[in-house]
Amino acid sequence: MRRVYTIGEILIDFFPSEIGVPLKEVHGFTKQPGGAPANVAVTVSRLGGNASFIGKVGQDAFGDYLTDVLKQNQVDTRHLFRTAEANTALAFVSLQENGEREFSFYRNPSADMLLDKEELNELVFTAADILHFCSVDLIEAPVKYAHLAALEKMQQAGGTIVFDPNVRLNLWPDPEMLKQTIQQFLPYADILKISDDELAFITGMDSEADGLAALLKTEPKLLIFTKGSKGADLYFKGEKASVEGISVKAVDTTGAGDSFIGAFLYQIANRADWEDCSLDEIGEMGLFANRVAALVTTRPGGMQSIPTLQEVLSLEGE
């Protein structure tokens, strides 16, 4: 099986003890591991794949905890670094009755932002490897240039690059800077995943059709357009496969998008050359990923809600 690498933030999510209460009125929180790239790596591993995480945490108790969590989930941590110059990132979350969220982040800077490109000098990719990244750690900091170094290494190796912008406006000082940065990194993507609530922001187009057409002009080999409970559309070799949504009682949507792309990459890693797949096969991968994401929304918490392969197969049998 091929190896999936993820690069970027890993942090502590503090989930509220109450649902349907604004963040300022929450009385208590429970800590959980989080961060989109880390969630993706854990998804791949829990399903039975090979996953490695590239990032940085603080020399603090939270950094110890996150390192242990990755190891417990059989995620390779050889490229997880530590620093005493900043603390591990924290995010406080409030949950609405429908599972939607409100975030407040503490990272100015946080340890993940201090990952240095020089620390990746010994990182070696092969043509079989897959590298996934998001936009949170593309902010102007050392970690942005670590991303560029990793992307260039993967391009030179001939591997697969996956970009899931995962827009978080409240982590950027200027929305326009975030949009321009995402657009700068779009050409790296062999696989591009965009959600319906990000499309207009990233492309600047109100029309869904126009926005998708603009993204396809950046020439990803595969464009995955996720639509939450309405499913997903997958654009591959000039054709489209549509995956219907799965009706579930959503408790918490945290990590659903991460688990979707993680489950999709797990399947790609199981194939000698995903680019030789038929449209039907791509659609089947999307359906599997949708099942994983649907399961995640029925459970509280982000990373802890990610299912095993057996749990997903049990859902398929229902």
PyMOL commands that set and color helices and strands:
alter all, ss='L'
color gray80, all
select helices_A, chain A and resi 23-25+36-46+61-72+111-114+117-120+136-138+142-157+169-171+175-188+199-203+208-216+228-230+256-269+274-276+279-297+303-305+309-316
alter helices_A, ss='H'
color red, helices_A
select strands_A, chain A and resi 3-7+11-16+29-34+50-58+76-83+90-95+101-106+130-133+160-163+191-195+222-226+232-236+239-243
alter strands_A, ss='S'
color yellow, strands_A
deselect
rebuild
show_as cartoon
